[in-house]
């Protein structure tokens, strides 16, 4: 069955916590998009996102997600009197647009400026990121504004020079495929974690689903983790209860 844009009626955001592997305390959240049709049926997220072909369509989706995240940060501040970092996915195509800075400044203006330090833009390695001066300039713009920038889905093709030195990321997230086969990937994971410590950036291991995987990562001195072993994606109201 071919999914059509007209069938997408509702965007919901769920949040999955990232935790400190030493004490299992929540350190930040990832905003995850979920879509429903007119009957309330949950749609395949990847298929829906892939329907956004043009830059403008991708930007509309990202804008909607950011507006919800900003609204939720406002609620968090009101109810808990504290704020926590939230990561939002963005594509390299959106970042490299000529009017990227104008678009970001429009979303984060006036009363929304105070939420900038609590937003992390997460780029996926699955999106082709060209080594361009334009990309470097846009990432520098984000970091100068006060946003954090991270690199998602880092797998066996990890290149510490390209990712860290050229793009000056704050954090990288190891792909689930590495963690799923952790016993055969210990050396690579250990190298990534050691590089992180040397370079002063953070590493998140995603896809942690059992205690054995958790203990291996903890012993490899991986500092941050995410996965069903700790928390599943949850509604914002339930996240507030976890953070209270």
C-alpha positions as CSV (number, residue, x, y, z in Angstrom):
1,X,0.0,0.0,0.0
2,X,1.4,3.4,-1.0
3,X,1.1,6.0,1.7
4,X,-0.2,9.5,0.6
5,X,0.5,12.8,2.2
6,X,-3.2,13.5,2.4
7,X,-3.7,10.6,4.8
8,X,-1.4,12.2,7.4
9,X,-3.6,14.1,9.8
10,X,-1.8,14.2,13.2
11,X,1.8,14.7,14.4
12,X,2.6,13.6,17.9
13,X,6.0,13.9,19.7
14,X,7.2,11.2,22.1
15,X,10.4,11.6,24.1
16,X,13.0,8.9,24.8
17,X,15.4,9.7,27.6
18,X,19.2,9.4,27.4
19,X,20.8,8.4,30.7
20,X,24.1,8.5,32.5
21,X,25.4,4.9,32.4
22,X,27.0,5.3,35.8
23,X,23.9,6.1,37.8
24,X,21.1,5.7,35.2
25,X,19.9,9.2,35.8
26,X,18.2,11.0,32.8
27,X,20.5,13.6,31.2
28,X,18.5,14.6,28.1
29,X,15.7,13.6,25.8
30,X,15.2,12.8,22.1
31,X,12.1,14.1,20.3
32,X,10.6,11.3,18.2
33,X,7.9,12.0,15.6
34,X,4.8,9.8,15.4
35,X,2.1,10.2,12.9
36,X,-1.6,9.1,12.7
37,X,-4.1,9.1,9.9
38,X,-7.7,10.4,10.0
39,X,-8.9,7.2,11.8
40,X,-6.2,7.5,14.5
41,X,-4.2,4.6,13.1
42,X,-0.4,4.9,13.8
43,X,1.6,5.3,10.6
44,X,5.1,4.1,9.8
45,X,7.3,6.9,10.8
46,X,10.1,6.3,8.3
47,X,7.6,6.1,5.4
48,X,6.0,9.3,6.4
49,X,9.3,11.2,6.8
50,X,10.4,9.8,3.4
51,X,7.3,11.4,1.8
52,X,8.9,14.8,2.5
53,X,10.9,15.0,-0.7
54,X,11.5,18.8,-1.1
55,X,13.5,21.0,1.3
56,X,10.4,23.0,2.0
57,X,8.5,19.8,3.1
58,X,11.3,18.7,5.3
59,X,11.5,22.2,6.8
60,X,7.7,22.2,7.5
61,X,8.1,19.0,9.4
62,X,11.1,20.2,11.4
63,X,9.4,23.5,12.2
64,X,6.3,21.6,13.5
65,X,8.6,19.4,15.7
66,X,10.5,22.4,17.0
67,X,7.3,24.3,17.9
68,X,6.0,21.4,19.9
69,X,9.4,21.0,21.6
70,X,9.5,24.7,22.5
71,X,6.0,24.5,23.9
72,X,6.9,21.4,26.0
73,X,10.0,23.1,27.3
74,X,7.8,26.0,28.4
75,X,5.5,23.5,30.2
76,X,8.5,21.8,31.8
77,X,9.8,25.1,33.1
78,X,6.4,26.0,34.5
79,X,5.7,22.6,36.2
80,X,9.2,21.5,37.3
81,X,11.1,24.8,37.5
82,X,13.9,23.3,35.5
83,X,14.8,22.5,31.9
84,X,16.6,19.6,30.2
85,X,18.3,19.2,26.8
86,X,16.1,17.9,24.0
87,X,17.5,16.7,20.6
88,X,15.7,17.2,17.4
89,X,16.5,15.5,14.1
90,X,17.4,17.7,11.1
91,X,18.8,16.9,7.6
92,X,21.9,18.3,6.1
93,X,19.8,19.5,3.1
94,X,17.9,21.8,5.5
95,X,21.0,23.1,7.1
96,X,22.7,23.9,3.8
97,X,19.9,26.0,2.5
98,X,20.8,29.7,1.8
99,X,18.2,31.0,4.2
100,X,18.9,28.5,7.0
101,X,19.9,31.3,9.5
102,X,16.8,33.3,8.7
103,X,14.6,30.3,9.3
104,X,16.2,29.4,12.7
105,X,16.2,33.1,13.8
106,X,12.5,33.3,13.0
107,X,11.6,30.2,15.1
108,X,13.9,31.2,18.0
109,X,13.0,34.8,18.5
110,X,11.8,36.9,21.5
111,X,10.4,34.6,24.2
112,X,11.9,31.5,22.6
113,X,15.5,32.6,22.8
114,X,15.9,31.3,26.3
115,X,15.3,27.7,25.1
116,X,18.2,27.7,22.7
117,X,20.7,26.2,25.2
118,X,18.3,23.3,25.6
119,X,18.0,22.4,21.9
120,X,20.4,20.0,20.2
121,X,20.2,19.5,16.4
122,X,21.0,15.9,15.5
123,X,22.3,15.1,12.0
124,X,22.2,11.5,10.8
125,X,25.2,9.9,9.1
126,X,22.6,8.2,6.9
127,X,22.1,11.6,5.3
128,X,25.0,12.4,3.0
129,X,27.0,15.2,4.6
130,X,29.4,16.8,2.2
131,X,32.6,18.3,3.5
132,X,31.7,21.8,2.5
133,X,32.6,25.2,3.8
134,X,28.9,26.0,3.7
135,X,28.1,23.1,6.1
136,X,30.9,24.1,8.5
137,X,29.6,27.7,8.4
138,X,26.0,26.7,9.3
139,X,27.1,24.4,12.1
140,X,29.3,27.3,13.4
141,X,26.3,29.5,13.3
142,X,24.2,27.1,15.4
143,X,27.0,26.7,18.0
144,X,27.6,30.4,18.2
145,X,23.8,30.9,18.8
146,X,24.1,28.5,21.7
147,X,22.6,25.3,20.2
148,X,24.3,21.9,20.5
149,X,25.0,19.9,17.4
150,X,25.4,16.1,17.4
151,X,26.0,13.3,14.8
152,X,23.6,10.4,14.8
153,X,23.9,6.8,13.4
154,X,27.7,6.6,13.6
155,X,28.6,3.0,12.6
156,X,31.5,1.1,11.3
157,X,32.5,3.9,9.0
158,X,33.3,6.2,11.9
159,X,36.0,8.7,11.0
160,X,37.1,10.7,14.0
161,X,38.9,13.3,12.0
162,X,35.9,14.1,9.7
163,X,33.3,14.1,12.4
164,X,35.1,15.9,15.2
165,X,37.7,18.1,13.7
166,X,35.9,19.2,10.6
167,X,32.4,19.7,12.0
168,X,33.2,20.3,15.7
169,X,30.3,18.3,17.0
170,X,29.3,18.3,20.7
171,X,28.2,14.6,20.7
172,X,28.0,11.5,18.5
173,X,25.6,8.7,18.8
174,X,26.7,5.1,18.0
175,X,24.3,3.3,15.7
176,X,22.1,0.5,17.0
177,X,23.9,-1.9,14.6
178,X,27.1,-1.5,16.6
179,X,25.4,-2.1,19.9
180,X,23.3,-5.0,18.6
181,X,26.5,-6.9,17.8
182,X,28.4,-5.5,20.7
183,X,30.5,-8.6,21.4
184,X,32.1,-8.3,18.0
185,X,32.3,-4.5,18.1
186,X,34.0,-4.0,21.5
187,X,37.3,-2.7,20.0
188,X,35.6,-0.1,17.8
189,X,33.3,1.0,20.6
190,X,36.3,1.2,22.9
191,X,38.1,3.3,20.3
192,X,35.2,5.7,19.9
193,X,34.8,6.1,23.7
194,X,38.5,6.8,24.1
195,X,38.5,9.3,21.3
196,X,35.6,11.1,22.9
197,X,37.5,11.4,26.2
198,X,40.6,12.7,24.4
199,X,38.7,15.2,22.2
200,X,36.3,16.4,24.9
201,X,33.0,15.4,23.3
202,X,30.2,13.0,24.4
203,X,29.2,9.6,23.1
204,X,25.7,8.0,23.4
205,X,25.1,4.3,22.8
206,X,21.6,3.7,21.5
207,X,19.7,0.5,21.3
208,X,20.6,-0.8,24.8
209,X,18.0,-3.5,25.5
210,X,19.4,-5.7,28.2
211,X,21.6,-5.7,31.3
212,X,24.5,-7.5,29.6
213,X,24.8,-4.8,26.9
214,X,24.5,-2.1,29.5
215,X,27.3,-3.7,31.6
216,X,29.7,-4.1,28.7
217,X,29.2,-0.4,27.7
218,X,29.6,0.7,31.3
219,X,32.9,-1.3,31.6
220,X,34.1,0.3,28.3
221,X,33.5,3.7,30.0
222,X,30.8,4.8,27.6
223,X,29.1,7.6,29.6
224,X,25.7,7.9,28.0
225,X,23.1,5.4,26.8
226,X,19.6,5.1,25.4
227,X,17.3,2.2,24.9
228,X,14.3,0.1,26.1
229,X,16.4,-1.3,29.0
230,X,16.1,2.2,30.6
231,X,13.1,3.9,29.1
232,X,10.8,3.5,26.1
233,X,9.6,6.5,24.1
234,X,6.9,8.2,26.2
235,X,4.4,11.0,26.2
236,X,5.5,14.4,27.5
237,X,3.2,14.1,30.6
238,X,4.8,10.8,31.6
239,X,8.3,12.3,31.0
240,X,7.4,15.1,33.4
241,X,6.6,12.4,36.0
242,X,10.0,10.8,35.5
243,X,11.8,14.1,35.8
244,X,9.8,15.3,38.9
